[in-house]
Structures are given as structure tokens and as C-alpha cells.
């Protein structure tokens, strides 16, 4: 079975694109809606994420915890936020390698903002049989594409719930 390298999903949030963008582009906030991410530490000067910003994401799946090193690769105000995951480790991301790219697109719609989250598997050099075996161990029987499809759906639902519940002054 050939690997699926990209999965995505969308949701409409009753908040402006600028407000959704501002929250999603803060890697320290990702733990507020992600089922696996616990937040991040931005390396260097904190503030608005821009191309080249590096952050370490803290993650968990069941009892297992790990840290990833990520670099922001694209930012378009109120439209796009993208980063690549390029190192991993238990306490510190010591093992370099192409792991994944995450992208968030923000599109104005009459109801607010359509947010599209996309995960791309950057492990292109891995033979399919190795990736399938690793994925089934790491996700308890699934491919990473199927597993991330569920994570994306959960993240988007949580993002919608959290942002729509904020007082209007916090979304501006």
C-alpha cells in the first residue's frame, strides 16, 4: 500500500482571520488545542513568529513524551503559518532529520474564518515498509496519515471551541 504523505482538514471559526492567525502563530499556545502538543518554548527573542523563528515543541502520546525542534518556514499575515519539524528527542531534540511540515491557512468567509490545517510527512527517504512498521508501533496500529487525520480534526474542533469562547477583547 503506498504511503499518504499529506492530510488536511478545515473548520469555520466565528472569529476574524487576523485573530485566528494571531493565536495559531504563537507556538506556545498550540497546547491549548492540540491533543498531543503541550506547548513550546521559542528560542531566541520571543514575539511575533516570522520566517526563521525556531521553537521546541513539547509533546505527549499516552505515557510517552518527546520534544521536537521546529523552524517557521512561511508567514503571510492573516493568511498562512507554516513550520517544519526537523529534530526530535526525549528531553531535547538531539536527533536531526526531516520529520514533518505543518501548515495553517486562514481564509475569510461570511461566518468568520475557514482554518485549514495540513500535515505533510517529510520522511521521504524512508522506505515504505520501514515507515509503515514504525508508524504502526508509534500510533498503536495506524499509519501516521490516518493518525494525523484524527489529530487534525481534534485540533481544529478545540481551536474553534477555545477561540469562540474568548471574550471579544481577547480575540482582537
Protein Blocks (a to p, Z undefined) as FASTA:
>chain_A
ZZdfbdcddddddbdfklmmmmmmmmklmmmmpckbgbdcdehjedjddehiacddddde
hjbccddddddfbdcehkbccdddfbdcfklcfbgcdfbdcdddddddfklpacdddddd
fklmpcfklmmmmmmmmnoopafklmmmmmmmmmmmmmmmmmmmpcfklmZZ
